C-alpha cells in the first residue's frame, strides 16, 4: 500500500503502510469539486457557442439589412464613431448596444466600453472580408468553421495580419452584368409566353420594360436604350420570390421570423446543478438555457421561453385551408438542434423561396417523431425540422396563454391610425429604448390611448369595444409591435386587453394569423402578472388522458 503525507517541507510516498482514512466530509468535498469541474467545462462550452452564435447573428443581420441602412439606423439612435482603425465600429456598437460615445459618461467608462466593443468590430470586419468562405453555411457548419479558424482570437489575428500586408488585394465588386444575371437566376424571375413580338425585345439581351395594369389590360413600355448599368441599378428592387411560394412555406417563414424576433433564446435562473441548501446562485453559477420553445398544438404554433416565469408568447395559426401536414391530435415541439440549422434559412426570404418547388416540403412520421423536410434548389441548403412529441420534453417546461384569457376591451386600428401610431408614439419609444418604462394602455370611447410613465396620454382613433386599462413594460411593446408591423399584413392592427394578465396584439397575412402576448403589470406593483400563463410540461407517466395531464397546463 502507499501512503502520501504532505508537509510544508517534504512530500514522501512510503509503501506498505496503512492509508490515512479520510472523514465523510472529505468525500463530499471531493464530489463537489468533481461536479464543479463538470459544470465549468459545460459553462465554457456554452459560453464559446453563445459567443459564436452572437458573431454569426450580427454578421447575418448586417448582410440581411445592408450596412448603410444599419449604420443610418445607428446614427438615428445616437450612436456615433470617429474610429479610423475599426472599419465596423459603428455597426458593432449599435448591434451590441455598447455606446462608446454616449454623452455624460466618464473617460474611464468610455475606455471600458471601447475595450468591450473592439473585438466585435474586428470579428465583424473579418467575417465580412471572408464572407465567401462561410456566408453560405448554416450555424452548425459555421460553428465548425469558426472553431477551426481559432474562434474570436484567431479571426482577429488573421484580420490584423492581413491588414498589415502591403500587397493587400481589394475585394472585387460585382459587375453590372453579374448583378443582372443573378436577378434572372433568382426565384423572383417569371417566365412569360414566348410570343411577345409586339414589345420589340432584343433577343438574348436584358432590357428594362415598364408595365402598368388598368381596366383595359396590361400596358408595356420597352426601354431599349437603358444599358447594363441602368438595368443593374434597379435589379435590387426585385421581389424575393417568396410571394408566389406555397402558403405552408410562407407560414414556416413567418413562424421563424416572428418567433426569433419576439422570443429570443436566453438563459434561465435555474442552475445546471442543484445547489447546496445554504447556497445562493451568483453571476458565476452555470444556469440552464431558456431557449424559445415552439409548440404545435394541432392547429397552430405557440412560442414561449423555456424555464421562464415571465415570457412573451407568440401564436402563429395557419389560415383555414393551409395544411402544414402535421397531425392535429398530438402536441409536439420543434427540436432545438434542427431549428438552429433551418431558422436562418427560412428567415431569409430569398433563401426560403428556394424551398417553393413542387416537392419543396414533405412531412414524414416515424415512431411518433415528425420530420418536416425542406428540399432546396441548392442541395446544400436542404434540411429538416424534427418535431418530437411532448413525451420527449423530459424535465423542461414552458408556458402558453391560459384558456382563462378573457379580454375586457378590444381596439382595431386601420392603416391610417397605424401609420400615425408608428410615426409618433412608437418612434418616440424607439428613441428612448435605452431606458425601460411603464406604458399605460387604455381602450375606451372609440379610441386607444398610450401613456409613457408620467407623460401625457396619446390617443389614436380605433374601432373600440369595451373599456379597460393596464400597464405593460416598454421593452415588451418594442419587441412585439415593430416585429408585427414589419410583416406583409392583409388587415388591420388589433389589440385585446385583459387587465388580469395579458395584452394581445394581432395581425393577419395571406397565410396565417399572428398574435403576440405580453404580460401586464400587477395592480399597484411593478412586477409582471403570471395569472394568465399556463405551464406546459411532459405528460405524467400514467394512463390519464392528455387533457388531464400537465402536458396542456400545469
N, C-alpha and C positions, 0 to 999 in steps of 0.2 A: 504494500500500500504506500501511498505518497501523502505526506503532509506538507502543506505550504504555510510557512509562518511569515508574516510581514512585520518588518521592523524598520524604523526610520533609517537605520544604518545598514541593515542586511536583509537579503531575501534568500532563504535556504529551502531546498527540496530534499527531505530525508525519507528514505524508503523504509518500508516495514514498520511504520509507527502508526498508531491509531489516528484516524482523521478527526478533525475538530467537528463537533456536532453543532450545526447552526440552529438558532431559535426559529420558531414558526414565522416570526415577523420577517426574518431574512428571506424566507421563501416567498412571502407575499410581496416584498420589495422587489425581488428578482423578477417575479411575474409582471409587476407593474412596469419595470424597466423594459421587459420584452414587448409589452403592449405599447409603451411609449415609442419604442423603435419602429414597430409596425405602423403606428399612427403617423410617425414622422415621414416614413417613406411614402405612405399613402397621401399625406398632405403635399409633399414635394412633387409627387407625380401629378396630383390635381392642380397644383399651382403652375407647373410647367404647361399643362394642357390648357388651362384657363388663359394664361398669358398668350399662348399660341393662338387660341380662338379669338382673343381680342385683336391681335395683329391681323388675323385673317379677316375679321369682320370690318375693321377700319379700312383695310385695303379695298375690299369689295364695295364698301359704301361709297368711297371716292370714285371707283370705277363705274358704279351704277348711276350716280347722280352728277358726275362731271366735276372736275377740280374747280373750274372757275365759278360754277354755281355754288359749290360748298364754301369756297372762300368768301364769296359775296354774302352768304348767309352768316358766316362767322363774323364778318365786319358789322352786319346789321345787329348782331348780338353783343357788340362791344368787345370783340376780340381783335387784337392787332399784333403785328410783328414787324420788326426792323432788322431781323437777323439776315445776314448775308451768307452765313455759313450753313444754316439749316434750310434746305430747299422746301421742306414740308412743315415748317414751324407753325404757320397759322393753322393748317389742317389739323396737326397733332394737338394743338391747344384746344381747338373747338371740339374735336371728337372725343377728347378725354375729359373735357370740362375744366382743364387746368389753365386758368387765365394768368399768364405771366405778367402782363402789363395792366392788370386791374388797378383802378385808381384807389388810392388810400392805403395800399399795402406797404410794408416796410421793405427796405433793401434786402434784409435777411430773408424775408418771406418770398420776395421775388427770386432770389438766388435759389431757394429751396424748390420753388415751382419749376424753375428752369432745369434744375437737375432731374426732376421727375419727368418732365415732358420731353427732354432731349432724346432719350432712347426711342421713344415712339416716333419722333420726327425722322430720326435716322433710319429706323427699320422701314417706315413707310416709303421713304425715298428709295431705299434699296429694293423693296418689293416692286415699286413702280418701274424701276430701271430693268428689273429681271422678270417682268410680267410674262414674257414668252415661255419661261421655264415652269411657271406654276399657276397662272391665272385660270387655266382650264381644269384644274384639279378640284375635286370635292374635298371637304375638310379632312376626312380620314387619310386620303392620299397626300394632301397638302401637309398634314402634320408630320408624316414620314419625311417629306422633303425638308420641312423646317428643322427637324431634329438632325437630319443628315448634313444640313448646312451649318450646324453649330448653334442653332437656336438664335436668340436675340443677339448674343455677343458675337457669334460667327457672322451673322448678316451685317452687323455694324463694322466689323473688321474688314470684311470684303469690300464694303462700300468705301470706307476710308482709304483702303489700299488702291481701289480703282480711281478715286478722285485725285490721288497723288501722282498718277501716271500722266506724263506729258503727251503721250500719243493716244490719248483717250478719243475714241471714235463716237461722235454724236449719234443718238438714236435716230434711225431712219423714219421719216414721216411718210404716211401713206400717200400715194399719188392720187390725183382725181380719178384716174381710170380704175384703180383698185377699189376706191370707195364706191364708185358706181357699180362695179362688178359684184361687190359684197351685197349691195342693195338688191340686185337682180337674183342673187342666190339665197336671199333671206326668205323667211316664212311670210313676209308681207307681200311678196310678189304674186300677182294674179294673172293666170294665163287667159287670154282672150281669143275669140274665134280668129282664124287666120285671115278671113276676107275683110280687111279694114282699108281697102284701097282708097276710099274717099279721104282718108286722113293724110295721104301723101307721106307715109312713114318711110324712113330711109333704111333699107334692109341692112341688118347687122350692126346698126349704129344706135346707141342710146340717144334719146332726144326727149325734150320736155313737151308735154301736151296739157293744156288747161281743160278741165271738164266742169260742166255745170248741168245739174238736172233740174228741170222745171216741169210744168204741166204738159208742155209739148214734147218732152222727151229729154234725151241727153245731148248736149251741145259740146263739141270738142274744138279747141283752137290749137293747132300744131305750132310749136316754136322751134323750127329747124335751125335758126341762127344761134341758138344757145349752145355754146361749146362745152367741153368736158368739165371745165371748172365750174360753170354755171349749174350743170347737172349735179355735180358732186356737192355743191353748196346747199342743195335742197334735199339731198339723199337722206340726211339725218332726220328729216321730218316724216319719214315713212312710218307706217304703223308697225306694231310688233308682230303682227300675225296672230296674236292670241285672240283677237276679236272674232275670228272665224273658227276658233278651236272648239271642240265638243264641250258642251256645258259641264260635264263631270270634271274635265281638266281645269276649267275655269274655277270650279269650286275648290279643287286642291290648291290652286294658285292663291285664291282668296284666303283659305284656311291658314296657309303658311305665312302669307304676307301680314295679315291682321294679327294672327296668334303670336308671332315672334315680336311684333311691334308693341303689343299691349301687355303681353305676359312673357317677359324675357326669362331665360334660365338664371337662377340665382343660387344663393347659399342659405340654408335654413339655420335655425337656432338650436338644432338638435345635434349633440356631439356624436362623432363617429363611434366612440366607445363610451360606455356608461361611466360616469364619474363616481368617485367615492362619495359616500353620504355627506361628508363635510366639505366637499369641493364645490367651487363655483366656476362656470366657464369664463374664459377671458379671451382676449384677441388672438392668443396663440393656440387656443383649443380647436382641433380639427372638427369641422362641422359637416354634416351630411348635406348633399346637394338639395336644392329646392327647384328642380327643373320643372318646366311647364309640362303639364300632363294633358294630352289630347284624348279625351274620352269620346267614344262613339256609343250612343245610347239606343241605336236602332233607327233614329230619324234624323239625327244631326250630331254635330260635334260640340263638346263643351271643353273649353281650355281654361285651366287654372293652375296656380302654382302648387307643387307638392310640399307637404310638411310645413305649410304656412298658415297661421291662424288668420292672417289678413292677406287678401289677394284680389286682384281684378279678375273678372271672368268674361270670356268671350264665347258666344254661341254662334255657330255657322250652320244654318239649316238650308239644305238644298231646296229649291223651288219644286212645286208639285210637277212630277214628270221627269225630274233629273235624278237618275238612278246611279249611285256610286258602286253598285254591285255588292255591297256589304249586307250581311244578314240583318234582319230587323228585330230579332228576338234576343240578341246576345250583346251584352255590354263588353266593349273592348277598349284598348288603349294603344296608341302608336308607340312602338319600340323606339327608345331614345337613340340607339346607335344608327338605325336606318333613317331616322329623322335628321340626324347630323349630316348624313350623306345627301339626302334628297331635298331638304328645305332650301338650301341656297340655289339649287337648280330650278325648283318650282317657283321661287320668288321672282327670279329674273324673267320678265315676260318673253324676251327673245329666245331664251333657252327653253322655257316652258312650252313655247309654241311648237318646238320640235317633237313633243310627245303627242301632237294632234293628229297623227296618221290614223289610218283605218284600224290598225292593231296597236295603237299607241298605249292604251291602258287595258289591262286584263286583271281579273281577280281570281285567285285560287284559294281553296280552304283545305289544309292538310292537318288532320288530327286536332281540329278546333282552332288552329292558328291561321288567320287570313293573311294573304300576301297580295298587295296591290302592286302589280308590275308595270313599270313605265319603260316603253321601248322608244328610244330617241333616234332621229335620223342620223345622228353621230353616235355610233355604238358605245363609245367610251362614256357617254353621258347616260346610258341606260342604267336602271337600278330598280329598287323596290322599297316599299314601306311594309314592315311587319306589324300586324295588329293581333297580339295575343289576347286571350280572354282575361277577365279581371281576376280569375283564379291565380294568374301568374304575377299579381301585383305585390305579393308577399307582404312585408310589413309596411310598405309605402302607403301613403294616404294623400288625398287631395280634397277639393271642395267643389260644389256646384250650387246653382241657385235653388233655394228651398221652394217647395211647392206652396209654401205659405206666402210667397211674394204676391202682394195684392196692392197694386198702385192706387193711391188716393187721388192722383191727378195725372193728366197727360196733356202734352202740347205737341203740335205739329208745325214745324217751320217750313214755309215754302222757300223756293230758291232765292227770292229777293231777301227774305229775312235771314237766310243762311249767309248770303254774301255780306249783309250788313253786320251780322254777328261775327263773322270771320275777320272782317277788316277793322273792326273796332275792339270789342271786348276780348276776343281770342288773341288778337295781335298784341293787345296790352298785356295779357297774361304771359305770352311768349317772351316779351321784353323783360318780364320780371321773373323769369324761370329760375334764377339763382337762389331765390328765397321762397320757401313754400308758404302757403297761406290758406285760410279757410275761405271757401266760396259758398255763399248762401244762395240757394236757388228757390225761387217762388213761382208757382204756377197758379194763376187765378185771373178772372176778369178778362179773358181773351188775350192774354199775353204771358210770356215767360220772362222773368227778370233775374239778373245775376248781380251779386254784390261781393266784392273782394274786401275782406276784413271790414274796416270802418269806412270804406269809400262809399260814394253814392251809388244807389242801385241803378242798373242799366236795363230797361225793359225792351223787349222785342216782340213784334206782332206774331201771333200764332193762333191756330185753331186750338183752343184750350177747353178742357172739360175737368171739372172737379177743382179742388183747392188744396194746396199743400206747400209746405216749406221745409227744407232740410239743408244741412251743410255737408259739403264734401271737401276733400283736400285738392288744392290747385294742381299738385303733381299728378293726381289721378285723372283730373279733367284734361290736362295737357297730353297725357299718354293716350287717352281714348279718342277725343273728338277729332284732332287733326288726322289720326290714322284712318278714321271712318270717312272723313271728308275727302281724303286723297283717292278714294275708290271711284270707279265709274258708276255713279249712282243713277238709278232709274226713277227714283221718287224723292220724297221729302225727307227731312231730318226729324225723327220722332223722339220725344222724351217721356219717360214714365217714372213717377216718383212715389216710392213707398217710404215715408219718413221713419218707419221702424227698422230700416236697414239697408236699402239699396236704391240707387239711381240707375235707370236703364236708358241707353241711347241706341237708337236703331236706324239702320239704312237698308236699302234693298238694291240689288244689282240684277242683271238679267239672268243670273244663275243661282243666287242664294239670298237669304235674309241674314244680315249680320247684326247681332245685338252685343253690346258691351255693358257690363255692370260694374259699378264702383260702390264701395261701402259708404254709407252716410255716417256722420259723426253722431255719437250718442248725445242725447239731450243733456245740456249742462256740463258736458265733458268734451275733451279734445281727442278722445280715442274712437277708433272706428268700430261701428257696431258689427257684431258677428251673428246676430239673431236670425238672419236670413241666409246663412251659409250652411249647407248640409255637408257633412263629411262623407267621403266615398272611400271604402276600403275593400280589400279582397273579401269574398264571401266566407262565412264561417264554415268549417268542415262538418256540416250537418246536412240532413236531408230536407231542411226547411226550404221553402220556395224562395226564389230570387227576391221577391218583393219583401220578404220578411228578414232578409239578411242585411248586414251593413254595406253590402255592395252598392246599394242605392242610396242609403242615408244612414248616418251614424251620429 
